């Protein structure tokens, strides 16, 4: 079976059945993202009928300076798009006009992918040795991550006696085989394409860094930017409290260079630890909860009708059994949470508590993600004026009424336990430009750099369209049955 990954922004949770989709996305769109959520799909997109087009595929679809994109690349992109359209129940292009529209879109995407390498060559910009080493590390980390998803397969093939090195080697072999089967090409060729994708991304970073060196803003321009940004934030944050939280988080993680310039009323900072049962026990817990709900319904009907007392007794016995089982599943994490709370009351920092208890059996989370991510300091922002939908009702209800420095009781929400420390309230109000001219000027400069970088790329794209030589006759048969 082909494995694929599903792309999402926050955490990475591997799904074996979605590997091929990410691999295609990586090659076609140069997307490498955070991964989350298991997707359940057993069907591989239907393969396109095999036709010998090798000679035609070797011809150029277009050239841009020294760069050539072949008909084969256009055909591969077109077939992949059509396959996944069918996979999601979307009809493939059928008329000559529709086929041309899709090919034009693909040509445009492939051309845009060559614009920055083309301009870099014109400007004499090449990857530094440091950047090349970075690319090599990124590719190896990606392959290691993919191969890690096949460790269970490797263990099943080699047996429990296999050591870590043997399992890693076998997992890599399985990955290579599946990539070759899916893409119908040697793994080395696929790996070269992945490396090229990363190299082009690194080259883009280098070009943008050099371009940014030529952009500047005066203090007056920075002040004008500050005033405009403040007005926009006030309007946005007053309408939607989650917009404020998103801005704070993006700035803290380095995903945005623009800080929150305005704080609405009703926000406080907290630290939050969670204690969860492991995945297997969580599934059992949920199944038991569902069965208990069904038993409650059945029992209520029987009582109302005054029927089948024997079955009523069976239901009560089974219900108590399920309750006891779920209580046992939760006990271990509840005890860990209580120990952690005692440590917190004795002055232990939440980061240290997380580091200590996350090594024990069972799942544990720290909403601040302080470990291995220095930009996350363990602090989260709560909206306490009205319901903060990010948090379970049981957690928010307690957190909103806590005092500064207070540590909560161990709170239960479903099969999870929460421990909260309230840090401080965030005073509402506006930032003042003169209070930190340097920081706000830096934010204004970053915004201007991004704006001018986007504009120059549009200019380069238009320049590339005029400079490229297209061979439409060569790829006329793509998409035509």
ZAMARGU-4260 file (C-alpha; in steps of 0.2 Angstrom, whole numbers, plus 5000, padded with zeros to 4 digits):
<rodrens>
0) 5000/5000/5000 | 5006/5018/4996 | 5008/5029/5011 | 5005/5047/5011 | 5006/5062/5023
5) 4993/5075/5026 | 5000/5093/5027 | 4994/5105/5041 | 5002/5119/5051 | 5005/5115/5069
10) 5011/5097/5075 | 5017/5082/5066 | 5008/5066/5067 | 5012/5053/5054 | 4999/5045/5044
15) 5006/5031/5033 | 4991/5031/5021 | 4995/5049/5015 | 5014/5048/5011 | 5013/5049/4992
20) 5002/5065/4993 | 5015/5074/5002 | 5029/5068/4991 | 5019/5074/4976 | 5016/5091/4984
25) 5034/5092/4988 | 5040/5090/4970 | 5026/5099/4962 | 5023/5114/4974 | 5039/5114/4984
30) 5029/5112/5000 | 5036/5104/5016 | 5025/5107/5030 | 5021/5103/5049 | 5010/5087/5049
35) 4995/5083/5059 | 4979/5073/5060 | 4978/5055/5053 | 4968/5053/5037 | 4960/5037/5033
40) 4960/5033/5015 | 4964/5016/5008 | 4962/5020/4989 | 4977/5025/4978 | 4972/5037/4964
45) 4970/5027/4948 | 4986/5027/4937 | 4986/5035/4920 | 4986/5023/4906 | 5004/5018/4901
50) 5009/5026/4884 | 5027/5027/4877 | 5030/5045/4876 | 5049/5045/4881 | 5055/5053/4865
55) 5042/5067/4866 | 5044/5069/4884 | 5063/5073/4882 | 5059/5088/4871 | 5059/5106/4879
60) 5042/5113/4884 | 5050/5130/4887 | 5068/5137/4890 | 5072/5152/4901 | 5090/5156/4899
65) 5100/5141/4903 | 5085/5132/4911 | 5075/5120/4902 | 5058/5112/4907 | 5054/5096/4897
70) 5037/5090/4891 | 5039/5075/4903 | 5039/5087/4917 | 5023/5095/4911 | 5015/5078/4907
75) 5020/5072/4925 | 5012/5087/4933 | 4996/5086/4922 | 4994/5067/4926 | 4996/5070/4944
80) 4983/5084/4945 | 4971/5073/4935 | 4974/5058/4946 | 4970/5067/4962 | 4955/5076/4954
85) 4948/5059/4951 | 4953/5054/4969 | 4942/5068/4976 | 4928/5065/4964 | 4932/5079/4952
90) 4929/5076/4934 | 4945/5077/4923 | 4947/5091/4910 | 4938/5085/4894 | 4936/5099/4881
95) 4951/5106/4872 | 4948/5123/4881 | 4948/5115/4898 | 4964/5105/4894 | 4973/5120/4888
100) 4968/5130/4904 | 4976/5116/4915 | 4991/5116/4904 | 4993/5134/4905 | 4992/5134/4923
105) 5005/5121/4925 | 5017/5130/4913 | 5014/5146/4923 | 5019/5136/4939 | 5034/5128/4931
110) 5040/5144/4924 | 5038/5153/4941 | 5048/5140/4949 | 5062/5144/4938 | 5061/5163/4940
115) 5072/5165/4955 | 5086/5153/4950 | 5086/5162/4933 | 5088/5179/4941 | 5101/5172/4954
120) 5111/5166/4939 | 5110/5183/4931 | 5115/5192/4947 | 5129/5180/4950 | 5122/5173/4966
125) 5126/5155/4971 | 5123/5145/4987 | 5136/5147/5000 | 5144/5131/5007 | 5134/5134/5023
130) 5118/5134/5013 | 5123/5118/5004 | 5126/5110/5021 | 5110/5116/5027 | 5101/5108/5012
135) 5110/5092/5014 | 5104/5091/5032 | 5086/5096/5028 | 5085/5082/5015 | 5092/5069/5027
140) 5081/5074/5040 | 5066/5073/5029 | 5071/5055/5023 | 5074/5050/5041 | 5057/5056/5046
145) 5048/5047/5031 | 5058/5031/5035 | 5053/5032/5053 | 5035/5029/5048 | 5041/5012/5042
150) 5049/5006/5058 | 5034/4995/5062 | 5035/4987/5045 | 5053/4984/5047 | 5050/4976/5065
155) 5037/4965/5057 | 5049/4959/5044 | 5065/4958/5055 | 5057/4952/5071 | 5059/4959/5089
160) 5077/4954/5090 | 5083/4967/5077 | 5092/4981/5084 | 5089/5000/5081 | 5102/5001/5067
165) 5095/4986/5058 | 5077/4993/5059 | 5082/5010/5053 | 5091/5002/5038 | 5076/4991/5034
170) 5064/5005/5036 | 5074/5015/5023 | 5074/5001/5011 | 5055/4999/5012 | 5053/5018/5009
175) 5064/5018/4994 | 5055/5003/4987 | 5038/5012/4989 | 5044/5028/4982 | 5051/5019/4967
180) 5034/5009/4964 | 5024/5025/4966 | 5034/5037/4955 | 5040/5024/4943 | 5058/5030/4944
185) 5074/5026/4954 | 5074/5032/4972 | 5091/5042/4968 | 5082/5052/4954 | 5067/5056/4966
190) 5080/5061/4979 | 5089/5072/4967 | 5072/5081/4963 | 5069/5083/4982 | 5087/5090/4984
195) 5084/5102/4970 | 5068/5108/4978 | 5077/5112/4994 | 5091/5120/4985 | 5080/5132/4976
200) 5072/5136/4992 | 5088/5140/5000 | 5093/5150/4985 | 5077/5160/4987 | 5081/5164/5005
205) 5099/5170/5000 | 5092/5181/4987 | 5079/5188/4998 | 5093/5192/5012 | 5103/5201/4999
210) 5088/5210/4992 | 5083/5216/5010 | 5100/5224/5012 | 5095/5237/4999 | 5078/5242/5008
215) 5077/5255/5021 | 5064/5266/5030 | 5066/5283/5039 | 5060/5286/5056 | 5045/5296/5049
220) 5040/5282/5037 | 5041/5270/5052 | 5030/5281/5062 | 5017/5282/5048 | 5018/5263/5047
225) 5015/5261/5065 | 5000/5273/5065 | 4992/5263/5051 | 4996/5246/5059 | 4989/5251/5076
230) 4973/5257/5068 | 4971/5240/5059 | 4975/5230/5074 | 4962/5240/5085 | 4948/5237/5072
235) 4953/5218/5070 | 4956/5214/5088 | 4940/5222/5095 | 4930/5212/5083 | 4938/5195/5086
240) 4948/5191/5102 | 4957/5177/5093 | 4965/5189/5081 | 4975/5196/5095 | 4980/5179/5102
245) 4986/5174/5084 | 4996/5190/5083 | 5004/5188/5099 | 5008/5169/5095 | 5015/5173/5078
250) 5027/5186/5084 | 5033/5176/5099 | 5037/5161/5087 | 5045/5172/5074 | 5032/5169/5061
255) 5029/5188/5061 | 5040/5203/5064 | 5025/5213/5069 | 5021/5214/5088 | 5004/5217/5095
260) 5002/5236/5096 | 4986/5235/5104 | 4979/5225/5118 | 4960/5223/5121 | 4952/5221/5138
265) 4951/5204/5145 | 4967/5195/5143 | 4979/5186/5155 | 4995/5175/5154 | 4995/5157/5160
270) 5006/5142/5160 | 4997/5126/5157 | 5002/5108/5159 | 4992/5093/5152 | 4992/5075/5158
275) 4984/5063/5145 | 4982/5044/5144 | 4991/5036/5129 | 4983/5034/5112 | 4978/5016/5115
280) 4970/5019/5132 | 4962/5035/5125 | 4953/5024/5112 | 4947/5012/5125 | 4941/5026/5136
285) 4931/5034/5122 | 4924/5017/5117 | 4919/5014/5135 | 4911/5031/5136 | 4901/5028/5121
290) 4895/5011/5128 | 4890/5019/5144 | 4879/5032/5135 | 4870/5018/5125 | 4867/5009/5141
295) 4860/5024/5149 | 4848/5026/5135 | 4843/5008/5135 | 4841/5008/5154 | 4830/5024/5154
300) 4818/5016/5142 | 4817/5000/5152 | 4813/5009/5168 | 4800/5020/5160 | 4791/5005/5153
305) 4794/4995/5169 | 4801/4981/5159 | 4814/4967/5160 | 4821/4970/5177 | 4834/4956/5174
310) 4841/4967/5159 | 4841/4982/5170 | 4852/4973/5183 | 4864/4968/5169 | 4865/4986/5162
315) 4869/4992/5180 | 4882/4979/5182 | 4890/4983/5165 | 4889/5001/5168 | 4899/5000/5185
320) 4911/4989/5177 | 4915/5002/5163 | 4915/5016/5176 | 4928/5006/5186 | 4939/5003/5170
325) 4939/5021/5165 | 4943/5027/5182 | 4958/5015/5182 | 4964/5021/5165 | 4964/5039/5172
330) 4971/5035/5189 | 4990/5034/5183 | 4989/5052/5175 | 4979/5059/5189 | 4992/5053/5202
335) 5006/5061/5191 | 4996/5077/5190 | 4994/5078/5209 | 5013/5075/5211 | 5016/5089/5198
340) 5005/5100/5207 | 5014/5097/5224 | 5030/5101/5215 | 5023/5117/5208 | 5016/5122/5225
345) 5034/5120/5232 | 5041/5132/5219 | 5046/5121/5205 | 5045/5130/5188 | 5032/5123/5176
350) 5046/5120/5163 | 5056/5109/5175 | 5040/5100/5180 | 5037/5096/5161 | 5054/5091/5158
355) 5053/5079/5173 | 5036/5071/5171 | 5036/5070/5152 | 5049/5056/5153 | 5037/5045/5163
360) 5025/5033/5156 | 5009/5041/5148 | 5007/5057/5137 | 5010/5074/5144 | 5009/5091/5136
365) 5016/5108/5139 | 5005/5122/5130 | 5020/5133/5130 | 5031/5120/5120 | 5046/5127/5129
370) 5057/5111/5126 | 5067/5112/5110 | 5059/5128/5105 | 5067/5142/5113 | 5055/5155/5105
375) 5041/5147/5115 | 5043/5152/5133 | 5029/5142/5141 | 5017/5156/5142 | 4999/5156/5134
380) 4987/5169/5132 | 4969/5167/5139 | 4954/5177/5135 | 4945/5179/5152 | 4932/5192/5148
385) 4921/5180/5139 | 4922/5161/5134 | 4939/5157/5126 | 4934/5143/5114 | 4952/5137/5113
390) 4950/5129/5131 | 4938/5116/5138 | 4924/5124/5148 | 4931/5116/5164 | 4948/5124/5162
395) 4942/5141/5156 | 4929/5142/5171 | 4943/5140/5184 | 4957/5150/5175 | 4947/5166/5172
400) 4944/5168/5191 | 4962/5163/5197 | 4973/5176/5205 | 4990/5181/5200 | 5003/5168/5205
405) 4989/5156/5209 | 4991/5137/5205 | 4975/5128/5201 | 4968/5111/5207 | 4971/5097/5195
410) 4957/5099/5183 | 4949/5085/5173 | 4941/5088/5155 | 4936/5072/5147 | 4951/5060/5149
415) 4964/5074/5151 | 4970/5083/5167 | 4976/5101/5167 | 4987/5111/5179 | 4987/5130/5177
420) 4997/5144/5184 | 4990/5161/5182 | 5005/5173/5179 | 4998/5191/5176 | 4984/5201/5168
425) 4988/5210/5152 | 4984/5229/5154 | 4973/5235/5139 | 4979/5249/5129 | 4989/5255/5114
430) 5008/5255/5112 | 5017/5271/5110 | 5030/5273/5095 | 5042/5284/5106 | 5043/5270/5119
435) 5053/5259/5108 | 5057/5268/5092 | 5071/5255/5087 | 5059/5240/5089 | 5045/5248/5079
440) 5056/5254/5066 | 5063/5237/5064 | 5045/5230/5062 | 5041/5244/5049 | 5057/5239/5039
445) 5053/5221/5039 | 5035/5225/5033 | 5043/5236/5019 | 5055/5223/5014 | 5042/5210/5012
450) 5031/5222/5002 | 5046/5226/4990 | 5051/5208/4989 | 5034/5203/4983 | 5034/5217/4971
455) 5051/5213/4963 | 5046/5195/4961 | 5031/5201/4951 | 5042/5211/4940 | 5054/5196/4938
460) 5040/5185/4933 | 5034/5197/4920 | 5052/5198/4914 | 5053/5179/4913 | 5037/5177/4903
465) 5045/5189/4890 | 5062/5180/4890 | 5056/5162/4890 | 5054/5153/4874 | 5039/5141/4873
470) 5037/5126/4862 | 5019/5123/4862 | 5019/5111/4848 | 5030/5100/4859 | 5018/5098/4873
475) 5002/5099/4863 | 4998/5081/4866 | 4999/5082/4885 | 4981/5079/4891 | 4974/5073/4875
480) 4969/5055/4874
</rodrens>
